[in-house]
């Protein structure tokens, strides 16, 4: 089965270490930046900060609510955080690279997922792109607000 990647990236006015800390904190930080909708909730099943965390979350899109479970790893602690769906079909990667001496951060969120081929696969790729890319840009903007210490609203 083919794999498709959806990605968004932006530079935020927040220190890279604080941005990463928000992403890695699945009890308070990460849930606070998730755009609602499409995210409905996020529950920590194990751990809570970085590698070893297991989460369950729900997303509502196109009138359907889907529940997913994911295990969190840190291939490069402080820089790369990965959520892998327990079924192994969806992998979301968060990369935080310091810029301007660490005062700002380039944040990339990308998701690799299995999609079918032919017409159904083509349609699924287009729908996923239209849904997730704007959501990831909103998530990065929310991350900037939280990591910079500004109130969300």
N, CA, C and O atoms as a GROMACS GRO file, in nm:
protein
  612
    1UNK      N    1   0.085  -0.118   0.000
    1UNK     CA    2   0.000   0.000   0.000
    1UNK      C    3   0.089   0.124   0.000
    1UNK      O    4   0.194   0.126   0.065
    2UNK      N    5   0.047   0.226  -0.073
    2UNK     CA    6   0.124   0.350  -0.085
    2UNK      C    7   0.117   0.432   0.042
    2UNK      O    8   0.020   0.424   0.118
    3UNK      N    9   0.222   0.511   0.066
    3UNK     CA   10   0.227   0.601   0.180
    3UNK      C   11   0.217   0.744   0.130
    3UNK      O   12   0.276   0.779   0.028
    4UNK      N   13   0.142   0.825   0.203
    4UNK     CA   14   0.123   0.966   0.167
    4UNK      C   15   0.167   1.053   0.285
    4UNK      O   16   0.142   1.018   0.400
    5UNK      N   17   0.232   1.165   0.255
    5UNK     CA   18   0.277   1.258   0.360
    5UNK      C   19   0.204   1.391   0.348
    5UNK      O   20   0.192   1.449   0.240
    6UNK      N   21   0.156   1.439   0.464
    6UNK     CA   22   0.099   1.572   0.476
    6UNK      C   23   0.188   1.648   0.573
    6UNK      O   24   0.224   1.595   0.678
    7UNK      N   25   0.225   1.772   0.538
    7UNK     CA   26   0.321   1.843   0.620
    7UNK      C   27   0.290   1.993   0.623
    7UNK      O   28   0.236   2.049   0.528
    8UNK      N   29   0.327   2.056   0.735
    8UNK     CA   30   0.319   2.201   0.747
    8UNK      C   31   0.438   2.246   0.832
    8UNK      O   32   0.484   2.174   0.919
    9UNK      N   33   0.484   2.366   0.804
    9UNK     CA   34   0.603   2.418   0.873
    9UNK      C   35   0.590   2.568   0.887
    9UNK      O   36   0.534   2.636   0.801
   10UNK      N   37   0.644   2.621   0.999
   10UNK     CA   38   0.649   2.765   1.018
   10UNK      C   39   0.754   2.797   1.122
   10UNK      O   40   0.792   2.712   1.203
   11UNK      N   41   0.801   2.921   1.121
   11UNK     CA   42   0.894   2.969   1.223
   11UNK      C   43   0.812   3.046   1.325
   11UNK      O   44   0.732   3.133   1.289
   12UNK      N   45   0.832   3.012   1.452
   12UNK     CA   46   0.755   3.076   1.558
   12UNK      C   47   0.845   3.161   1.648
   12UNK      O   48   0.964   3.134   1.662
   13UNK      N   49   0.786   3.264   1.707
   13UNK     CA   50   0.856   3.352   1.799
   13UNK      C   51   0.848   3.295   1.940
   13UNK      O   52   0.779   3.349   2.027
   14UNK      N   53   0.918   3.187   1.960
   14UNK     CA   54   0.926   3.123   2.092
   14UNK      C   55   1.054   3.042   2.094
   14UNK      O   56   1.096   2.988   1.991
   15UNK      N   57   1.118   3.033   2.210
   15UNK     CA   58   1.240   2.954   2.219
   15UNK      C   59   1.216   2.807   2.183
   15UNK      O   60   1.113   2.749   2.219
   16UNK      N   61   1.309   2.749   2.111
   16UNK     CA   62   1.293   2.611   2.064
   16UNK      C   63   1.278   2.512   2.180
   16UNK      O   64   1.201   2.416   2.169
   17UNK      N   65   1.351   2.532   2.288
   17UNK     CA   66   1.340   2.439   2.400
   17UNK      C   67   1.202   2.444   2.465
   17UNK      O   68   1.149   2.341   2.505
   18UNK      N   69   1.144   2.564   2.474
   18UNK     CA   70   1.009   2.574   2.530
   18UNK      C   71   0.904   2.516   2.436
   18UNK      O   72   0.809   2.452   2.480
   19UNK      N   73   0.922   2.539   2.306
   19UNK     CA   74   0.828   2.482   2.208
   19UNK      C   75   0.830   2.330   2.216
   19UNK      O   76   0.724   2.267   2.215
   20UNK      N   77   0.948   2.271   2.224
   20UNK     CA   78   0.957   2.126   2.234
   20UNK      C   79   0.895   2.076   2.365
   20UNK      O   80   0.828   1.973   2.367
   21UNK      N   81   0.919   2.148   2.472
   21UNK     CA   82   0.864   2.107   2.602
   21UNK      C   83   0.711   2.104   2.599
   21UNK      O   84   0.650   2.015   2.657
   22UNK      N   85   0.649   2.201   2.532
   22UNK     CA   86   0.503   2.203   2.520
   22UNK      C   87   0.457   2.081   2.440
   22UNK      O   88   0.362   2.013   2.481
   23UNK      N   89   0.522   2.053   2.328
   23UNK     CA   90   0.484   1.938   2.245
   23UNK      C   91   0.497   1.807   2.322
   23UNK      O   92   0.411   1.720   2.311
   24UNK      N   93   0.604   1.792   2.400
   24UNK     CA   94   0.631   1.666   2.469
   24UNK      C   95   0.545   1.644   2.592
   24UNK      O   96   0.537   1.532   2.642
   25UNK      N   97   0.480   1.750   2.642
   25UNK     CA   98   0.395   1.741   2.761
   25UNK      C   99   0.252   1.707   2.720
   25UNK      O  100   0.173   1.795   2.686
   26UNK      N  101   0.219   1.578   2.724
   26UNK     CA  102   0.088   1.532   2.678
   26UNK      C  103  -0.022   1.546   2.784
   26UNK      O  104  -0.138   1.518   2.755
   27UNK      N  105   0.013   1.587   2.902
   27UNK     CA  106  -0.090   1.607   3.005
   27UNK      C  107  -0.148   1.749   2.998
   27UNK      O  108  -0.269   1.766   3.013
   28UNK      N  109  -0.062   1.850   2.977
   28UNK     CA  110  -0.108   1.989   2.978
   28UNK      C  111  -0.073   2.060   2.847
   28UNK      O  112  -0.161   2.116   2.780
   29UNK      N  113   0.053   2.060   2.810
   29UNK     CA  114   0.102   2.138   2.696
   29UNK      C  115   0.040   2.099   2.563
   29UNK      O  116  -0.024   2.181   2.497
   30UNK      N  117   0.059   1.975   2.522
   30UNK     CA  118   0.013   1.931   2.391
   30UNK      C  119  -0.138   1.946   2.375
   30UNK      O  120  -0.183   1.998   2.272
   31UNK      N  121  -0.219   1.904   2.472
   31UNK     CA  122  -0.364   1.922   2.457
   31UNK      C  123  -0.403   2.070   2.441
   31UNK      O  124  -0.504   2.100   2.376
   32UNK      N  125  -0.325   2.161   2.499
   32UNK     CA  126  -0.361   2.303   2.494
   32UNK      C  127  -0.341   2.365   2.356
   32UNK      O  128  -0.392   2.473   2.330
   33UNK      N  129  -0.267   2.298   2.268
   33UNK     CA  130  -0.241   2.356   2.135
   33UNK      C  131  -0.323   2.289   2.024
   33UNK      O  132  -0.320   2.333   1.909
   34UNK      N  133  -0.396   2.182   2.058
   34UNK     CA  134  -0.472   2.111   1.956
   34UNK      C  135  -0.592   2.193   1.910
   34UNK      O  136  -0.674   2.234   1.993
   35UNK      N  137  -0.605   2.218   1.781
   35UNK     CA  138  -0.721   2.292   1.729
   35UNK      C  139  -0.850   2.213   1.747
   35UNK      O  140  -0.859   2.094   1.715
   36UNK      N  141  -0.949   2.282   1.800
   36UNK     CA  142  -1.081   2.221   1.820
   36UNK      C  143  -1.181   2.301   1.740
   36UNK      O  144  -1.195   2.420   1.766
   37UNK      N  145  -1.250   2.246   1.645
   37UNK     CA  146  -1.228   2.115   1.585
   37UNK      C  147  -1.103   2.115   1.499
   37UNK      O  148  -1.046   2.222   1.477
   38UNK      N  149  -1.058   2.004   1.452
   38UNK     CA  150  -1.119   1.872   1.447
   38UNK      C  151  -1.088   1.786   1.569
   38UNK      O  152  -1.154   1.684   1.589
   39UNK      N  153  -0.988   1.825   1.653
   39UNK     CA  154  -0.958   1.741   1.768
   39UNK      C  155  -1.068   1.755   1.871
   39UNK      O  156  -1.112   1.866   1.902
   40UNK      N  157  -1.113   1.644   1.923
   40UNK     CA  158  -1.220   1.642   2.022
   40UNK      C  159  -1.160   1.633   2.162
   40UNK      O  160  -1.200   1.706   2.252
   41UNK      N  161  -1.065   1.543   2.179
   41UNK     CA  162  -0.999   1.528   2.309
   41UNK      C  163  -0.869   1.451   2.293
   41UNK      O  164  -0.840   1.394   2.188
   42UNK      N  165  -0.790   1.451   2.400
   42UNK     CA  166  -0.666   1.374   2.408
   42UNK      C  167  -0.656   1.322   2.550
   42UNK      O  168  -0.665   1.398   2.646
   43UNK      N  169  -0.636   1.189   2.563
   43UNK     CA  170  -0.626   1.126   2.695
   43UNK      C  171  -0.492   1.054   2.703
   43UNK      O  172  -0.455   0.981   2.611
   44UNK      N  173  -0.420   1.073   2.813
   44UNK     CA  174  -0.295   1.003   2.836
   44UNK      C  175  -0.326   0.870   2.902
   44UNK      O  176  -0.388   0.867   3.009
   45UNK      N  177  -0.285   0.761   2.840
   45UNK     CA  178  -0.306   0.627   2.896
   45UNK      C  179  -0.185   0.580   2.975
   45UNK      O  180  -0.200   0.507   3.074
   46UNK      N  181  -0.066   0.619   2.933
   46UNK     CA  182   0.058   0.584   3.003
   46UNK      C  183   0.155   0.700   2.990
   46UNK      O  184   0.153   0.774   2.892
   47UNK      N  185   0.241   0.715   3.092
   47UNK     CA  186   0.342   0.820   3.086
   47UNK      C  187   0.280   0.957   3.093
   47UNK      O  188   0.194   0.984   3.177
   48UNK      N  189   0.324   1.044   3.006
   48UNK     CA  190   0.271   1.179   3.004
   48UNK      C  191   0.366   1.281   2.945
   48UNK      O  192   0.323   1.384   2.893
   49UNK      N  193   0.497   1.252   2.953
   49UNK     CA  194   0.595   1.344   2.897
   49UNK      C  195   0.692   1.265   2.810
   49UNK      O  196   0.766   1.180   2.858
   50UNK      N  197   0.691   1.296   2.680
   50UNK     CA  198   0.786   1.240   2.587
   50UNK      C  199   0.778   1.090   2.568
   50UNK      O  200   0.670   1.030   2.575
   51UNK      N  201   0.893   1.031   2.543
   51UNK     CA  202   0.903   0.889   2.510
   51UNK      C  203   0.838   0.800   2.615
   51UNK      O  204   0.852   0.823   2.735
   52UNK      N  205   0.768   0.698   2.567
   52UNK     CA  206   0.700   0.607   2.657
   52UNK      C  207   0.555   0.643   2.683
   52UNK      O  208   0.481   0.565   2.743
   53UNK      N  209   0.514   0.761   2.639
   53UNK     CA  210   0.376   0.804   2.656
   53UNK      C  211   0.287   0.730   2.556
   53UNK      O  212   0.326   0.710   2.441
   54UNK      N  213   0.169   0.691   2.600
   54UNK     CA  214   0.068   0.634   2.511
   54UNK      C  215  -0.056   0.722   2.524
   54UNK      O  216  -0.104   0.748   2.634
   55UNK      N  217  -0.106   0.766   2.409
   55UNK     CA  218  -0.220   0.856   2.408
   55UNK      C  219  -0.336   0.797   2.328
   55UNK      O  220  -0.318   0.710   2.243
   56UNK      N  221  -0.454   0.847   2.360
   56UNK     CA  222  -0.574   0.816   2.282
   56UNK      C  223  -0.637   0.951   2.252
   56UNK      O  224  -0.654   1.033   2.341
   57UNK      N  225  -0.674   0.972   2.126
   57UNK     CA  226  -0.737   1.098   2.091
   57UNK      C  227  -0.846   1.075   1.988
   57UNK      O  228  -0.848   0.976   1.915
   58UNK      N  229  -0.938   1.171   1.985
   58UNK     CA  230  -1.047   1.164   1.887
   58UNK      C  231  -1.041   1.286   1.798
   58UNK      O  232  -1.016   1.398   1.843
   59UNK      N  233  -1.066   1.262   1.669
   59UNK     CA  234  -1.076   1.368   1.569
   59UNK      C  235  -1.208   1.354   1.497
   59UNK      O  236  -1.253   1.243   1.466
   60UNK      N  237  -1.270   1.468   1.470
   60UNK     CA  238  -1.394   1.466   1.394
   60UNK      C  239  -1.369   1.536   1.261
   60UNK      O  240  -1.328   1.652   1.258
   61UNK      N  241  -1.394   1.464   1.153
   61UNK     CA  242  -1.376   1.519   1.019
   61UNK      C  243  -1.480   1.462   0.925
   61UNK      O  244  -1.509   1.342   0.928
   62UNK      N  245  -1.534   1.547   0.844
   62UNK     CA  246  -1.633   1.506   0.744
   62UNK      C  247  -1.749   1.431   0.809
   62UNK      O  248  -1.804   1.336   0.752
   63UNK      N  249  -1.787   1.476   0.930
   63UNK     CA  250  -1.901   1.418   1.000
   63UNK      C  251  -1.874   1.287   1.071
   63UNK      O  252  -1.966   1.227   1.126
   64UNK      N  253  -1.750   1.241   1.070
   64UNK     CA  254  -1.714   1.114   1.133
   64UNK      C  255  -1.612   1.140   1.243
   64UNK      O  256  -1.514   1.211   1.222
   65UNK      N  257  -1.634   1.081   1.361
   65UNK     CA  258  -1.537   1.090   1.470
   65UNK      C  259  -1.457   0.962   1.474
   65UNK      O  260  -1.513   0.852   1.480
   66UNK      N  261  -1.325   0.976   1.471
   66UNK     CA  262  -1.236   0.861   1.471
   66UNK      C  263  -1.149   0.866   1.596
   66UNK      O  264  -1.095   0.970   1.631
   67UNK      N  265  -1.136   0.751   1.662
   67UNK     CA  266  -1.049   0.739   1.779
   67UNK      C  267  -0.920   0.671   1.737
   67UNK      O  268  -0.922   0.571   1.665
   68UNK      N  269  -0.808   0.726   1.782
   68UNK     CA  270  -0.678   0.667   1.752
   68UNK      C  271  -0.598   0.655   1.881
   68UNK      O  272  -0.613   0.735   1.974
   69UNK      N  273  -0.512   0.554   1.884
   69UNK     CA  274  -0.417   0.536   1.994
   69UNK      C  275  -0.277   0.544   1.934
   69UNK      O  276  -0.253   0.493   1.825
   70UNK      N  277  -0.187   0.608   2.006
   70UNK     CA  278  -0.052   0.623   1.955
   70UNK      C  279   0.050   0.613   2.068
   70UNK      O  280   0.024   0.652   2.182
   71UNK      N  281   0.166   0.559   2.033
   71UNK     CA  282   0.279   0.552   2.124
   71UNK      C  283   0.378   0.662   2.084
   71UNK      O  284   0.401   0.684   1.965
   72UNK      N  285   0.435   0.728   2.183
   72UNK     CA  286   0.526   0.839   2.159
   72UNK      C  287   0.670   0.794   2.179
   72UNK      O  288   0.704   0.727   2.276
   73UNK      N  289   0.756   0.834   2.083
   73UNK     CA  290   0.900   0.811   2.095
   73UNK      C  291   0.972   0.943   2.069
   73UNK      O  292   0.915   1.038   2.015
   74UNK      N  293   1.098   0.947   2.109
   74UNK     CA  294   1.181   1.065   2.086
   74UNK      C  295   1.312   1.021   2.020
   74UNK      O  296   1.412   1.002   2.090
   75UNK      N  297   1.312   1.004   1.888
   75UNK     CA  298   1.435   0.963   1.819
   75UNK      C  299   1.550   1.060   1.843
   75UNK      O  300   1.666   1.018   1.848
   76UNK      N  301   1.519   1.189   1.857
   76UNK     CA  302   1.618   1.291   1.890
   76UNK      C  303   1.558   1.378   2.001
   76UNK      O  304   1.495   1.480   1.973
   77UNK      N  305   1.576   1.338   2.128
   77UNK     CA  306   1.515   1.414   2.238
   77UNK      C  307   1.549   1.563   2.230
   77UNK      O  308   1.664   1.600   2.207
   78UNK      N  309   1.448   1.645   2.250
   78UNK     CA  310   1.466   1.789   2.242
   78UNK      C  311   1.450   1.845   2.102
   78UNK      O  312   1.446   1.966   2.084
   79UNK      N  313   1.441   1.756   2.002
   79UNK     CA  314   1.426   1.802   1.864
   79UNK      C  315   1.316   1.728   1.787
   79UNK      O  316   1.239   1.791   1.714
   80UNK      N  317   1.308   1.594   1.802
   80UNK     CA  318   1.214   1.515   1.723
   80UNK      C  319   1.127   1.430   1.815
   80UNK      O  320   1.177   1.355   1.899
   81UNK      N  321   0.996   1.443   1.797
   81UNK     CA  322   0.896   1.368   1.873
   81UNK      C  323   0.809   1.296   1.771
   81UNK      O  324   0.766   1.357   1.672
   82UNK      N  325   0.782   1.166   1.793
   82UNK     CA  326   0.706   1.088   1.696
   82UNK      C  327   0.590   1.017   1.765
   82UNK      O  328   0.608   0.952   1.868
   83UNK      N  329   0.471   1.030   1.707
   83UNK     CA  330   0.353   0.958   1.752
   83UNK      C  331   0.323   0.851   1.647
   83UNK      O  332   0.298   0.882   1.530
   84UNK      N  333   0.327   0.724   1.689
   84UNK     CA  334   0.300   0.614   1.597
   84UNK      C  335   0.171   0.545   1.637
   84UNK      O  336   0.159   0.492   1.748
   85UNK      N  337   0.076   0.547   1.545
   85UNK     CA  338  -0.052   0.479   1.566
   85UNK      C  339  -0.024   0.333   1.601
   85UNK      O  340   0.061   0.270   1.538
   86UNK      N  341  -0.094   0.279   1.701
   86UNK     CA  342  -0.067   0.142   1.745
   86UNK      C  343  -0.092   0.041   1.634
   86UNK      O  344  -0.038  -0.070   1.639
   87UNK      N  345  -0.171   0.076   1.535
   87UNK     CA  346  -0.192  -0.011   1.420
   87UNK      C  347  -0.080   0.003   1.318
   87UNK      O  348  -0.071  -0.076   1.224
   88UNK      N  349   0.006   0.103   1.336
   88UNK     CA  350   0.120   0.122   1.248
   88UNK      C  351   0.089   0.183   1.113
   88UNK      O  352   0.173   0.181   1.023
   89UNK      N  353  -0.031   0.237   1.097
   89UNK     CA  354  -0.070   0.291   0.967
   89UNK      C  355  -0.052   0.442   0.957
   89UNK      O  356  -0.054   0.497   0.847
   90UNK      N  357  -0.035   0.510   1.071
   90UNK     CA  358  -0.021   0.656   1.072
   90UNK      C  359   0.094   0.693   1.166
   90UNK      O  360   0.099   0.648   1.280
   91UNK      N  361   0.186   0.776   1.116
   91UNK     CA  362   0.298   0.823   1.196
   91UNK      C  363   0.306   0.975   1.182
   91UNK      O  364   0.319   1.027   1.072
   92UNK      N  365   0.296   1.045   1.295
   92UNK     CA  366   0.306   1.191   1.295
   92UNK      C  367   0.435   1.231   1.365
   92UNK      O  368   0.464   1.186   1.476
   93UNK      N  369   0.512   1.317   1.297
   93UNK     CA  370   0.642   1.360   1.347
   93UNK      C  371   0.642   1.510   1.369
   93UNK      O  372   0.597   1.587   1.284
   94UNK      N  373   0.694   1.551   1.485
   94UNK     CA  374   0.709   1.691   1.519
   94UNK      C  375   0.859   1.719   1.525
   94UNK      O  376   0.932   1.652   1.599
   95UNK      N  377   0.906   1.816   1.450
   95UNK     CA  378   1.047   1.853   1.450
   95UNK      C  379   1.058   1.999   1.490
   95UNK      O  380   0.991   2.085   1.433
   96UNK      N  381   1.143   2.026   1.589
   96UNK     CA  382   1.165   2.163   1.637
   96UNK      C  383   1.313   2.194   1.620
   96UNK      O  384   1.398   2.135   1.687
   97UNK      N  385   1.343   2.286   1.530
   97UNK     CA  386   1.481   2.328   1.506
   97UNK      C  387   1.500   2.472   1.551
   97UNK      O  388   1.421   2.559   1.515
   98UNK      N  389   1.605   2.497   1.631
   98UNK     CA  390   1.628   2.635   1.676
   98UNK      C  391   1.672   2.724   1.560
   98UNK      O  392   1.745   2.681   1.471
   99UNK      N  393   1.626   2.848   1.563
   99UNK     CA  394   1.674   2.951   1.472
   99UNK      C  395   1.706   3.074   1.556
   99UNK      O  396   1.666   3.082   1.672
  100UNK      N  397   1.778   3.167   1.499
  100UNK     CA  398   1.814   3.290   1.570
  100UNK      C  399   1.873   3.260   1.709
  100UNK      O  400   1.835   3.320   1.808
  101UNK      N  401   1.966   3.165   1.712
  101UNK     CA  402   2.033   3.132   1.837
  101UNK      C  403   1.942   3.067   1.940
  101UNK      O  404   1.969   3.073   2.060
  102UNK      N  405   1.832   3.004   1.894
  102UNK     CA  406   1.740   2.937   1.985
  102UNK      C  407   1.626   3.024   2.033
  102UNK      O  408   1.536   2.976   2.102
  103UNK      N  409   1.630   3.153   1.997
  103UNK     CA  410   1.522   3.245   2.039
  103UNK      C  411   1.393   3.219   1.963
  103UNK      O  412   1.284   3.251   2.012
  104UNK      N  413   1.404   3.161   1.845
  104UNK     CA  414   1.288   3.125   1.764
  104UNK      C  415   1.303   2.978   1.725
  104UNK      O  416   1.409   2.918   1.745
  105UNK      N  417   1.196   2.923   1.671
  105UNK     CA  418   1.200   2.781   1.634
  105UNK      C  419   1.128   2.757   1.502
  105UNK      O  420   1.022   2.815   1.476
  106UNK      N  421   1.188   2.673   1.420
  106UNK     CA  422   1.122   2.625   1.299
  106UNK      C  423   1.053   2.494   1.339
  106UNK      O  424   1.120   2.398   1.378
  107UNK      N  425   0.920   2.491   1.328
  107UNK     CA  426   0.842   2.375   1.369
  107UNK      C  427   0.780   2.311   1.245
  107UNK      O  428   0.717   2.378   1.163
  108UNK      N  429   0.801   2.181   1.234
  108UNK     CA  430   0.743   2.104   1.124
  108UNK      C  431   0.659   1.993   1.183
  108UNK      O  432   0.704   1.919   1.271
  109UNK      N  433   0.537   1.980   1.134
  109UNK     CA  434   0.450   1.868   1.170
  109UNK      C  435   0.421   1.794   1.040
  109UNK      O  436   0.375   1.854   0.943
  110UNK      N  437   0.449   1.664   1.039
  110UNK     CA  438   0.420   1.586   0.920
  110UNK      C  439   0.360   1.452   0.959
  110UNK      O  440   0.395   1.394   1.062
  111UNK      N  441   0.269   1.406   0.876
  111UNK     CA  442   0.205   1.277   0.899
  111UNK      C  443   0.222   1.191   0.775
  111UNK      O  444   0.194   1.233   0.663
  112UNK      N  445   0.269   1.069   0.798
  112UNK     CA  446   0.278   0.968   0.694
  112UNK      C  447   0.169   0.866   0.721
  112UNK      O  448   0.155   0.816   0.833
  113UNK      N  449   0.090   0.834   0.617
  113UNK     CA  450  -0.018   0.738   0.635
  113UNK      C  451  -0.033   0.652   0.511
  113UNK      O  452   0.000   0.692   0.399
  114UNK      N  453  -0.083   0.532   0.536
  114UNK     CA  454  -0.111   0.443   0.425
  114UNK      C  455  -0.238   0.488   0.356
  114UNK      O  456  -0.338   0.519   0.420
  115UNK      N  457  -0.232   0.492   0.225
  115UNK     CA  458  -0.350   0.523   0.145
  115UNK      C  459  -0.359   0.421   0.032
  115UNK      O  460  -0.257   0.368  -0.012
  116UNK      N  461  -0.478   0.396  -0.012
  116UNK     CA  462  -0.496   0.303  -0.122
  116UNK      C  463  -0.450   0.364  -0.253
  116UNK      O  464  -0.418   0.483  -0.260
  117UNK      N  465  -0.447   0.284  -0.354
  117UNK     CA  466  -0.410   0.331  -0.486
  117UNK      C  467  -0.531   0.372  -0.566
  117UNK      O  468  -0.643   0.373  -0.516
  118UNK      N  469  -0.506   0.406  -0.688
  118UNK     CA  470  -0.610   0.440  -0.785
  118UNK      C  471  -0.697   0.556  -0.740
  118UNK      O  472  -0.651   0.645  -0.668
  119UNK      N  473  -0.822   0.555  -0.782
  119UNK     CA  474  -0.911   0.668  -0.760
  119UNK      C  475  -0.940   0.692  -0.612
  119UNK      O  476  -0.936   0.806  -0.567
  120UNK      N  477  -0.968   0.586  -0.535
  120UNK     CA  478  -0.996   0.603  -0.393
  120UNK      C  479  -0.876   0.660  -0.319
  120UNK      O  480  -0.891   0.747  -0.233
  121UNK      N  481  -0.757   0.612  -0.350
  121UNK     CA  482  -0.636   0.664  -0.288
  121UNK      C  483  -0.612   0.809  -0.324
  121UNK      O  484  -0.574   0.889  -0.238
  122UNK      N  485  -0.634   0.844  -0.451
  122UNK     CA  486  -0.618   0.982  -0.495
  122UNK      C  487  -0.714   1.072  -0.418
  122UNK      O  488  -0.675   1.179  -0.371
  123UNK      N  489  -0.839   1.030  -0.406
  123UNK     CA  490  -0.939   1.109  -0.336
  123UNK      C  491  -0.903   1.123  -0.188
  123UNK      O  492  -0.914   1.232  -0.132
  124UNK      N  493  -0.860   1.015  -0.126
  124UNK     CA  494  -0.823   1.020   0.015
  124UNK      C  495  -0.705   1.115   0.037
  124UNK      O  496  -0.704   1.192   0.133
  125UNK      N  497  -0.604   1.110  -0.051
  125UNK     CA  498  -0.488   1.200  -0.038
  125UNK      C  499  -0.533   1.345  -0.045
  125UNK      O  500  -0.487   1.427   0.034
  126UNK      N  501  -0.621   1.379  -0.138
  126UNK     CA  502  -0.668   1.517  -0.153
  126UNK      C  503  -0.746   1.563  -0.029
  126UNK      O  504  -0.726   1.674   0.020
  127UNK      N  505  -0.835   1.478   0.020
  127UNK     CA  506  -0.914   1.513   0.138
  127UNK      C  507  -0.825   1.531   0.262
  127UNK      O  508  -0.844   1.625   0.339
  128UNK      N  509  -0.731   1.442   0.279
  128UNK     CA  510  -0.641   1.449   0.396
  128UNK      C  511  -0.557   1.576   0.388
  128UNK      O  512  -0.537   1.643   0.490
  129UNK      N  513  -0.506   1.609   0.270
  129UNK     CA  514  -0.428   1.733   0.254
  129UNK      C  515  -0.511   1.855   0.292
  129UNK      O  516  -0.465   1.943   0.364
  130UNK      N  517  -0.634   1.860   0.242
  130UNK     CA  518  -0.721   1.976   0.266
  130UNK      C  519  -0.759   1.987   0.413
  130UNK      O  520  -0.781   2.097   0.463
  131UNK      N  521  -0.768   1.875   0.482
  131UNK     CA  522  -0.803   1.877   0.624
  131UNK      C  523  -0.681   1.906   0.711
  131UNK      O  524  -0.683   2.001   0.790
  132UNK      N  525  -0.576   1.826   0.698
  132UNK     CA  526  -0.466   1.830   0.795
  132UNK      C  527  -0.371   1.949   0.782
  132UNK      O  528  -0.329   2.004   0.884
  133UNK      N  529  -0.336   1.990   0.661
  133UNK     CA  530  -0.239   2.098   0.649
  133UNK      C  531  -0.285   2.225   0.722
  133UNK      O  532  -0.206   2.281   0.799
  134UNK      N  533  -0.409   2.273   0.701
  134UNK     CA  534  -0.454   2.392   0.778
  134UNK      C  535  -0.460   2.366   0.929
  134UNK      O  536  -0.433   2.456   1.008
  135UNK      N  537  -0.496   2.244   0.968
  135UNK     CA  538  -0.499   2.210   1.111
  135UNK      C  539  -0.359   2.219   1.169
  135UNK      O  540  -0.341   2.273   1.278
  136UNK      N  541  -0.260   2.168   1.098
  136UNK     CA  542  -0.122   2.174   1.147
  136UNK      C  543  -0.072   2.317   1.156
  136UNK      O  544   0.000   2.351   1.250
  137UNK      N  545  -0.109   2.402   1.060
  137UNK     CA  546  -0.069   2.543   1.068
  137UNK      C  547  -0.133   2.610   1.190
  137UNK      O  548  -0.067   2.691   1.256
  138UNK      N  549  -0.258   2.579   1.221
  138UNK     CA  550  -0.323   2.633   1.342
  138UNK      C  551  -0.255   2.580   1.468
  138UNK      O  552  -0.236   2.653   1.564
  139UNK      N  553  -0.218   2.452   1.465
  139UNK     CA  554  -0.150   2.392   1.581
  139UNK      C  555  -0.016   2.460   1.606
  139UNK      O  556   0.021   2.485   1.720
  140UNK      N  557   0.057   2.489   1.499
  140UNK     CA  558   0.186   2.557   1.513
  140UNK      C  559   0.164   2.699   1.568
  140UNK      O  560   0.241   2.745   1.652
  141UNK      N  561   0.062   2.768   1.520
  141UNK     CA  562   0.031   2.903   1.572
  141UNK      C  563  -0.006   2.896   1.720
  141UNK      O  564   0.037   2.981   1.798
  142UNK      N  565  -0.085   2.796   1.759
  142UNK     CA  566  -0.120   2.778   1.900
  142UNK      C  567   0.005   2.747   1.982
  142UNK      O  568   0.019   2.795   2.095
  143UNK      N  569   0.096   2.667   1.926
  143UNK     CA  570   0.222   2.635   1.994
  143UNK      C  571   0.301   2.763   2.020
  143UNK      O  572   0.358   2.780   2.128
  144UNK      N  573   0.305   2.852   1.922
  144UNK     CA  574   0.377   2.978   1.941
  144UNK      C  575   0.318   3.056   2.059
  144UNK      O  576   0.392   3.107   2.143
  145UNK      N  577   0.187   3.064   2.065
  145UNK     CA  578   0.121   3.136   2.173
  145UNK      C  579   0.154   3.077   2.309
  145UNK      O  580   0.189   3.149   2.402
  146UNK      N  581   0.143   2.946   2.321
  146UNK     CA  582   0.167   2.880   2.449
  146UNK      C  583   0.316   2.884   2.487
  146UNK      O  584   0.351   2.917   2.600
  147UNK      N  585   0.404   2.851   2.392
  147UNK     CA  586   0.548   2.846   2.422
  147UNK      C  587   0.605   2.984   2.451
  147UNK      O  588   0.702   2.996   2.526
  148UNK      N  589   0.546   3.087   2.392
  148UNK     CA  590   0.595   3.224   2.417
  148UNK      C  591   0.539   3.278   2.549
  148UNK      O  592   0.576   3.387   2.593
  149UNK      N  593   0.448   3.200   2.612
  149UNK     CA  594   0.394   3.241   2.741
  149UNK      C  595   0.277   3.336   2.733
  149UNK      O  596   0.240   3.398   2.832
  150UNK      N  597   0.219   3.347   2.614
  150UNK     CA  598   0.102   3.433   2.599
  150UNK      C  599  -0.023   3.351   2.624
  150UNK      O  600  -0.025   3.231   2.598
  151UNK      N  601  -0.125   3.416   2.673
  151UNK     CA  602  -0.252   3.348   2.701
  151UNK      C  603  -0.320   3.310   2.570
  151UNK      O  604  -0.317   3.386   2.473
  152UNK      N  605  -0.381   3.191   2.568
  152UNK     CA  606  -0.458   3.150   2.450
  152UNK      C  607  -0.599   3.201   2.464
  152UNK      O  608  -0.647   3.226   2.575
  153UNK      N  609  -0.666   3.216   2.350
  153UNK     CA  610  -0.800   3.267   2.362
  153UNK      C  611  -0.884   3.247   2.244
  153UNK      O  612  -1.000   3.286   2.243
   0.00000   0.00000   0.00000
